[in-house]
Amino acid sequence: MNYILGSSGLIGTAIVQELEKQNVKVVPRNEYENWIEPAHFMSFLIENQVNSYDSFYVCFGVTDPTSHRNLLKLYNCDIPISILKESIRREFRVITFGSIQENFRVANNYVQSKKEFLNQSLEMGGLATHMHFQLHTIYGIHAPKNYMLLGKVLEAIRNNSNLKMTSGEQYREYWHATDVAKFVVSQDWIDNTNRIIPISSGHPLKIKDLVTSIFVKYSLDSLLSLGSIPDDPNESYTLDLFKPSIAATYMRDPIRGVLEYLDRCLRETLNEE
């Protein structure tokens, strides 16, 4: 059985769609958020007769870096760690998701909570039943969150309003959630020698190139104010974070992919995560 935790989110929705022909059980939030208490999780495991053939996809999390630290820690670290601890006893598989920035110095509370989870999970030793995927920027399926760059871009297009942003010299990789899900589900557990798997094409683009392409397409380039906001010194201005991985062949062209995604957002009313 494949247990999906966080099925309404971007990655969770894509994983459910990818596993549609396999056994899938969606675990509601009011169930898994109680798993911080081992007794609650143990009851679930016993009731569902969870064994070594089962997989838990931990797709939930709090991504807004302005959220309270305690909330970030609870959902991004504490509950996933509780799940991992029980996986040692029963040997079921656990798939978690984090950020490619976890191994670097980033002044971001979201990334810090993900780094705390990663560090605690590594202290448990070489768990052969754990895979942790480190992600770049994910888009697709749902409407973009308003605190994300694509959310702000979409708002500016809809309202014909000015978009103020940094120089745009930061590097990013933009991955469609469906492509990420295809790669994740394809992974083989037989030789799981490296539990930390970065999902990277090794070919990032500068944010200014992406955003400029978007505004030019919609003939709104006069509304784009590059450099009107100071650059964050902790951003990715070098290619250090972007090394190609085995996932590279799953990635679609990011500019074309984002443009098609925004077209859909403008045509349809997409659900928010």
Order of alpha helices (4+ residues) and beta strands (2+ residues): beta-alpha-beta-alpha-alpha-beta-alpha-alpha-beta-alpha-beta-beta-alpha-beta-beta-beta-alpha-beta-beta-alpha-beta-alpha
